[in-house]
Amino acid sequence: MAETINMPKLGFDMAEGLLVRWMKQVGENINKGDVLAEIETDKATVEVESSASGVVLQLIADQGTMVPVNAPIAMIGAEGEKVDIKTEYKGQKTEAVASESRSVASSSVLRPSSELKASPLAKKLARDQKVDLSKVQGTGPGGRIVRRDIEAALAGTTKDERPKTEVATPSSALRPLSAVDQTIPTTKLRQAIGRRLVESKTTIPHFYVSHEYRMDSLMEIRRQLNAYLPDNEKISVNDFIVKAVALTLRQFPNLNATIKGNEITQFGHVNVGVAVTVPGGLMTVVVKDTDQKTLRQISGEVKTMAARAREGKVKPEDVDGSTFSTSNLGMYDVENFTAIINPPEAAILAISSAREVPVVVGADGHPPVLGIGWRMKATISVDHRISDGAEAAQFMQALAGYLENPVRMLL
């Protein structure tokens, strides 16, 4: 019996997605897990995998079409099986989509797609910023167009157009301001972030509780564990924190929850979302059943999903289903900050830098002395409709039980 492939839902606020291109055509064989189509949402460009094996019987939506979430886009079944699904959205394109399609068609005339080499992230940035890839000089391996080439094109110059006497400077170096004001259109991702956060701050009554954690034991046990791991598998401080948060949420189901009307739903699974930086904004990837996974599993999953997010090739399951979120700015030498709740969740934890600072230390029977210790501050933002300050404070204290005694996370 034929199986229907639907437009996936990436996040609770997604209503529709743009079907960018089909990767398989009618009559082609396809295996479960093969990429069937590429879609674009406010969050990212996503590869839709087939949930069935067989033959592509029907492609229901046209390329360049906006398709509602959960609407059928394709049928997979046995060769010769008859199917025919008609929809109202087939062939209908918004003016913006039609314009983009014309732009893509124009590019393909200038440079055939078979000859155009560009990373998925570069293609996404080009689409968002209306950059003609055929006019961009690639500086990646084999002439491949990469992110920096799109950014250079947006700045009005490419690497080959720069004066030969110019000395390259690090991207982090200060750049002089131009004498002319520049108007830069916001990306779809930035627009989506804006809508969500305005909704969060205007509809959710936030309150905040901060706590400082002793991180000496965690930093030491991390050092010992990483001594046995290859470079690409080393465990980060954030991996420990994500695991500790998940274990603590077992004791505080009211913070692993959502509210709708007069009802609070406490989730049966602990799925911790991890905010990652992507070009033009940020995205939350989700570690499912975080409390049941080892540190190495958490680390591996976050690395893999974050890489896909930065390449603009996340999978639907990468970003859907979080029950509690974390935002870590520790790598930027941040002392303390607060985060905005990721609706419809009840809370989010803002994680600052672990620092070596002067501390008062002392052993039993000995007077306290001034020493050096690792300390880290974190702040939880909570929906006051669901919880109160006392419960949030107790959560932060319980979290210390894992962060300050990290061996508990290894048992």
C-alpha positions as CSV (number, residue, x, y, z in Angstrom):
1,M,0.0,0.0,0.0
2,A,1.3,3.4,-0.9
3,E,2.7,5.6,1.9
4,T,2.2,9.4,2.0
5,I,5.1,11.7,2.8
6,N,4.0,14.9,4.5
7,M,5.5,18.4,5.0
8,P,7.3,18.1,8.3
9,K,6.6,20.4,11.2
10,L,9.8,22.1,12.6
11,G,8.7,23.8,15.8
12,F,5.3,24.6,17.2
13,D,5.0,27.9,15.3
14,M,5.7,26.6,11.8
15,A,2.6,26.8,9.6
16,E,4.1,26.1,6.1
17,G,7.3,25.4,4.3
18,L,8.8,26.2,0.8
19,L,9.4,23.1,-1.3
20,V,12.7,24.1,-2.8
21,R,13.5,21.1,-5.0
22,W,12.8,17.4,-5.5
23,M,15.8,15.1,-5.2
24,K,13.9,12.2,-6.7
25,Q,11.5,12.1,-9.6
26,V,8.4,10.0,-10.4
27,G,9.4,6.4,-11.3
28,E,12.7,6.5,-9.5
29,N,13.5,3.9,-6.8
30,I,13.9,5.2,-3.3
31,N,15.0,3.6,0.0
32,K,13.8,4.5,3.5
33,G,16.1,7.2,4.7
34,D,17.0,8.5,1.2
35,V,16.6,12.3,0.7
36,L,13.4,12.9,-1.2
37,A,13.2,16.7,-1.2
38,E,14.7,19.9,0.1
39,I,12.4,22.3,1.9
40,E,13.0,25.8,3.4
41,T,11.5,27.1,6.6
42,D,12.0,30.2,8.7
43,K,14.6,28.3,10.6
44,A,16.6,26.4,8.0
45,T,16.9,24.5,4.8
46,V,15.9,20.9,5.6
47,E,16.4,17.6,3.8
48,V,13.2,15.5,3.9
49,E,13.9,11.8,4.1
50,S,11.6,9.1,2.8
51,S,9.9,7.1,5.5
52,A,9.3,4.2,3.1
53,S,11.1,2.2,0.4
54,G,9.7,1.7,-3.1
55,V,9.1,3.8,-6.1
56,V,8.2,7.5,-6.3
57,L,4.6,7.3,-7.5
58,Q,3.5,10.9,-7.3
59,L,5.1,14.3,-6.5
60,I,2.1,16.2,-5.2
61,A,3.6,19.7,-4.7
62,D,5.5,21.7,-7.3
63,Q,9.0,23.1,-6.7
64,G,8.8,26.6,-5.4
65,T,5.4,26.0,-3.7
66,M,4.5,26.9,-0.2
67,V,3.0,23.8,1.4
68,P,1.1,23.7,4.8
69,V,2.6,21.7,7.6
70,N,1.4,18.0,7.6
71,A,0.0,18.3,4.0
72,P,1.0,15.5,1.6
73,I,3.9,16.2,-0.7
74,A,4.6,12.8,-2.2
75,M,3.5,9.2,-2.5
76,I,5.8,6.2,-2.3
77,G,4.7,2.7,-3.1
78,A,5.0,-0.4,-5.3
79,E,5.8,-0.1,-9.0
80,G,2.6,0.2,-11.0
81,E,0.5,1.1,-8.0
82,K,-2.1,3.8,-8.9
83,V,-2.4,6.9,-6.8
84,D,-3.7,10.4,-7.5
85,I,-3.9,13.1,-4.8
86,K,-5.0,16.6,-5.8
87,T,-4.4,19.6,-3.6
88,E,-5.3,23.3,-3.7
89,Y,-1.7,24.4,-3.1
90,K,-0.2,22.6,-6.1
91,G,1.3,25.0,-8.6
92,Q,0.4,28.1,-6.5
93,K,3.4,30.3,-5.8
94,T,3.5,33.6,-3.9
95,E,5.0,36.5,-5.9
96,A,8.1,36.4,-3.7
97,V,8.5,32.7,-4.5
98,A,7.9,33.2,-8.2
99,S,10.4,36.0,-8.2
100,E,13.0,33.8,-6.5
101,S,12.2,31.0,-9.0
102,R,12.9,33.4,-11.8
103,S,16.1,34.4,-10.2
104,V,17.2,30.8,-9.8
105,A,16.3,30.1,-13.4
106,S,18.2,33.1,-14.6
107,S,21.3,31.9,-12.7
108,S,21.0,28.5,-14.2
109,V,21.2,30.1,-17.7
110,L,24.4,31.9,-16.8
111,R,25.9,28.9,-15.1
112,P,24.4,25.4,-15.4
113,S,23.6,23.9,-12.0
114,S,25.8,20.9,-12.8
115,E,28.7,23.2,-12.9
116,L,27.8,25.4,-9.9
117,K,29.6,24.3,-6.8
118,A,28.4,25.8,-3.5
119,S,28.0,24.6,0.0
120,P,24.4,24.2,1.3
121,L,24.9,27.0,3.7
122,A,26.2,29.3,0.9
123,K,23.2,28.4,-1.2
124,K,20.8,29.3,1.7
125,L,22.5,32.6,2.3
126,A,22.4,33.4,-1.4
127,R,18.7,32.7,-1.5
128,D,17.9,34.7,1.6
129,Q,20.0,37.7,0.5
130,K,19.1,37.4,-3.3
131,V,22.7,36.9,-4.3
132,D,23.2,35.5,-7.9
133,L,25.6,32.6,-7.3
134,S,26.6,32.6,-11.0
135,K,28.4,35.9,-10.3
136,V,30.2,34.8,-7.2
137,Q,33.8,33.6,-7.3
138,G,34.2,30.5,-5.1
139,T,37.3,30.4,-2.8
140,G,36.6,27.0,-1.3
141,P,38.2,23.7,-2.4
142,G,37.9,23.2,-6.1
143,G,36.4,26.6,-6.6
144,R,33.4,25.8,-4.3
145,I,31.4,28.8,-3.2
146,V,31.4,29.0,0.6
147,R,29.9,31.3,3.2
148,R,32.7,33.8,3.1
149,D,32.2,34.3,-0.6
150,I,28.5,35.2,-0.1
151,E,29.5,37.6,2.6
152,A,32.1,39.2,0.4
153,A,29.5,39.5,-2.4
154,L,27.1,41.2,0.0
155,A,29.9,43.6,1.0
156,G,30.2,44.6,-2.7
157,T,33.4,42.9,-3.5
158,T,34.9,39.4,-4.1
159,K,38.3,38.2,-3.3
160,D,39.6,38.5,-6.9
161,E,38.3,42.1,-7.1
162,R,40.3,43.3,-4.1
163,P,43.5,45.3,-4.8
164,K,46.5,43.1,-5.2
165,T,48.4,45.1,-2.6
166,E,45.7,44.5,0.1
167,V,46.9,42.6,3.1
168,A,44.4,40.0,4.4
169,T,43.3,40.6,8.0
170,P,41.6,38.2,10.4
171,S,37.8,38.3,10.2
172,S,37.7,39.3,13.8
173,A,39.8,42.4,13.2
174,L,38.1,45.8,13.5
175,R,36.9,47.1,10.2
176,P,36.5,50.9,9.5
177,L,33.0,52.2,9.1
178,S,31.9,53.1,5.6
179,A,30.9,56.7,5.0
180,V,27.5,55.6,3.6
181,D,24.6,54.1,5.6
182,Q,23.9,50.5,4.6
183,T,20.5,49.0,4.8
184,I,20.7,45.2,5.1
185,P,17.5,43.1,4.8
186,T,16.9,40.7,7.6
187,T,16.9,37.0,6.9
188,K,13.9,34.7,7.3
189,L,15.6,33.2,10.3
190,R,16.2,36.6,12.0
191,Q,12.5,37.5,11.3
192,A,11.4,34.2,12.8
193,I,13.5,34.8,15.9
194,G,12.1,38.3,16.2
195,R,8.5,37.0,16.1
196,R,9.0,34.3,18.6
197,L,10.9,36.4,21.1
198,V,8.4,39.3,20.9
199,E,5.6,36.8,21.5
200,S,7.6,35.2,24.4
201,K,8.4,38.5,26.2
202,T,4.9,40.0,25.7
203,T,2.8,36.9,26.6
204,I,5.0,35.1,29.2
205,P,5.6,36.6,32.6
206,H,9.3,35.9,33.1
207,F,11.1,35.8,36.4
208,Y,14.8,35.0,37.0
209,V,16.9,33.2,39.6
210,S,20.7,33.1,39.5
211,H,23.2,30.8,41.2
212,E,27.0,30.4,41.3
213,Y,28.4,26.9,41.0
214,R,31.8,25.5,42.1
215,M,33.2,23.9,39.0
216,D,36.6,22.7,40.3
217,S,35.6,19.0,40.4
218,L,33.8,19.1,37.0
219,M,36.8,20.7,35.3
220,E,39.1,18.1,36.8
221,I,37.0,15.1,35.9
222,R,36.5,16.5,32.4
223,R,40.3,16.8,32.0
224,Q,40.7,13.2,33.1
225,L,38.0,11.8,30.7
226,N,39.2,13.8,27.7
227,A,42.7,12.4,28.2
228,Y,41.3,9.1,26.9
229,L,39.2,10.5,24.1
230,P,40.2,11.5,20.5
231,D,40.0,15.2,19.7
232,N,36.7,14.8,17.8
233,E,35.0,13.1,20.8
234,K,36.2,15.3,23.7
235,I,33.5,16.2,26.1
236,S,32.7,19.9,26.6
237,V,31.6,21.7,29.8
238,N,28.3,22.2,28.1
239,D,27.8,18.5,27.7
240,F,28.1,18.1,31.5
241,I,25.7,20.9,32.0
242,V,23.1,19.5,29.6
243,K,23.3,16.1,31.3
244,A,23.0,17.7,34.8
245,V,20.0,19.8,33.7
246,A,18.2,16.7,32.4
247,L,18.8,14.7,35.6
248,T,17.7,17.6,37.7
249,L,14.5,18.0,35.7
250,R,13.5,14.5,36.8
251,Q,13.0,16.0,40.3
252,F,11.2,19.1,39.0
253,P,8.6,18.0,36.4
254,N,6.8,21.4,36.7
255,L,9.8,23.0,35.0
256,N,9.7,20.3,32.2
257,A,6.3,21.4,31.2
258,T,4.0,23.7,29.2
259,I,0.8,25.6,29.8
260,K,-2.3,25.9,27.7
261,G,-5.2,27.8,29.0
262,N,-5.8,26.6,32.6
263,E,-4.0,23.3,32.1
264,I,-0.3,22.5,32.7
265,T,1.1,19.6,30.8
266,Q,4.2,17.9,32.4
267,F,6.1,16.2,29.7
268,G,6.8,12.5,30.0
269,H,10.2,12.8,28.4
270,V,13.1,15.1,29.1
271,N,14.3,16.6,25.8
272,V,16.8,19.3,26.4
273,G,17.2,21.9,23.7
274,V,20.7,23.4,23.1
275,A,20.9,26.8,21.4
276,V,23.6,26.9,18.7
277,T,24.9,29.9,16.7
278,V,24.2,29.7,13.0
279,P,24.7,32.4,10.3
280,G,22.2,35.2,10.9
281,G,20.9,34.0,14.2
282,L,20.6,30.9,16.4
283,M,18.8,27.6,16.4
284,T,17.9,25.1,19.1
285,V,18.8,21.5,18.5
286,V,17.2,18.9,20.7
287,V,18.8,15.9,22.5
288,K,15.9,13.5,23.0
289,D,15.6,11.6,26.3
290,T,18.7,13.5,27.5
291,D,18.4,12.1,31.1
292,Q,18.8,8.5,29.8
293,K,22.0,9.2,27.7
294,T,25.6,9.1,28.5
295,L,27.9,12.1,28.3
296,R,29.5,10.8,25.2
297,Q,26.1,10.2,23.5
298,I,25.0,13.8,24.4
299,S,28.3,15.2,23.1
300,G,28.2,13.3,19.8
301,E,24.6,14.2,19.1
302,V,25.1,17.9,19.9
303,K,28.2,18.1,17.6
304,T,26.4,16.3,14.8
305,M,23.2,18.3,14.9
306,A,25.0,21.6,15.4
307,A,27.1,20.9,12.3
308,R,24.0,20.2,10.3
309,A,22.4,23.4,11.6
310,R,25.3,25.6,10.6
311,E,25.3,24.0,7.1
312,G,21.6,24.7,6.8
313,K,20.8,21.0,6.5
314,V,19.0,20.1,9.8
315,K,16.7,17.2,10.0
316,P,13.1,17.7,11.3
317,E,13.9,15.6,14.4
318,D,17.0,17.8,15.1
319,V,14.9,20.8,16.1
320,D,11.5,19.5,17.2
321,G,10.3,18.3,20.6
322,S,12.3,20.2,23.2
323,T,10.8,20.4,26.7
324,F,13.4,22.7,28.3
325,S,16.1,24.8,26.7
326,T,19.7,25.9,27.5
327,S,21.7,28.8,26.1
328,N,25.4,28.8,26.7
329,L,27.6,31.9,26.1
330,G,30.5,30.6,28.2
331,M,32.8,30.5,25.2
332,Y,32.6,34.3,25.0
333,D,33.9,35.2,28.5
334,V,30.4,36.2,29.8
335,E,30.0,36.8,33.5
336,N,26.2,36.5,33.6
337,F,23.1,37.0,31.4
338,T,19.5,36.1,31.1
339,A,17.7,34.3,28.3
340,I,14.2,34.6,26.9
341,I,12.0,31.5,27.3
342,N,11.5,29.4,24.1
343,P,7.7,29.0,23.9
344,P,5.8,26.8,24.6
345,E,8.4,25.7,27.3
346,A,8.2,26.7,30.9
347,A,11.9,27.7,31.4
348,I,15.3,28.2,29.9
349,L,18.8,28.1,31.6
350,A,21.4,30.8,30.6
351,I,24.9,29.5,31.2
352,S,27.9,31.8,31.6
353,S,31.6,31.3,31.6
354,A,33.4,29.0,34.0
355,R,36.3,31.2,35.3
356,E,39.2,30.9,37.7
357,V,38.6,33.6,40.3
358,P,39.7,34.4,43.8
359,V,37.8,32.4,46.3
360,V,37.8,31.9,50.1
361,V,38.8,28.3,50.8
362,G,39.5,26.4,54.0
363,A,39.5,22.9,55.5
364,D,37.9,21.7,58.7
365,G,39.8,22.9,61.7
366,H,41.8,25.4,59.7
367,P,41.1,29.1,59.2
368,P,39.8,30.2,55.7
369,V,42.4,31.5,53.3
370,L,42.2,33.2,49.9
371,G,42.8,30.9,47.0
372,I,41.9,30.3,43.3
373,G,38.9,28.3,42.2
374,W,36.6,27.6,39.2
375,R,33.2,29.3,39.4
376,M,30.3,29.6,37.0
377,K,27.1,31.6,37.1
378,A,23.8,30.5,35.6
379,T,20.4,32.1,35.5
380,I,17.1,30.3,35.0
381,S,14.2,32.2,33.3
382,V,10.8,30.8,34.3
383,D,7.2,31.2,33.3
384,H,5.5,32.6,36.4
385,R,2.2,31.1,35.3
386,I,3.6,27.7,35.8
387,S,6.1,28.0,38.6
388,D,7.4,30.3,41.4
389,G,10.6,31.6,42.8
390,A,11.0,29.0,45.5
391,E,10.7,26.1,43.1
392,A,13.2,27.7,40.6
393,A,15.7,28.3,43.5
394,Q,15.3,24.7,44.6
395,F,16.0,23.6,41.0
396,M,19.2,25.7,40.9
397,Q,20.3,24.2,44.2
398,A,19.6,20.6,43.0
399,L,21.5,21.3,39.8
400,A,24.5,22.1,42.0
401,G,24.3,18.5,43.3
402,Y,25.4,17.3,39.9
403,L,27.6,20.1,38.7
404,E,29.6,20.2,41.9
405,N,29.7,16.4,42.2
406,P,30.0,15.3,38.6
407,V,30.8,11.7,39.3
408,R,27.1,11.3,39.9
409,M,26.6,11.8,36.2
410,L,28.8,8.8,35.4
411,L,26.9,6.3,37.5
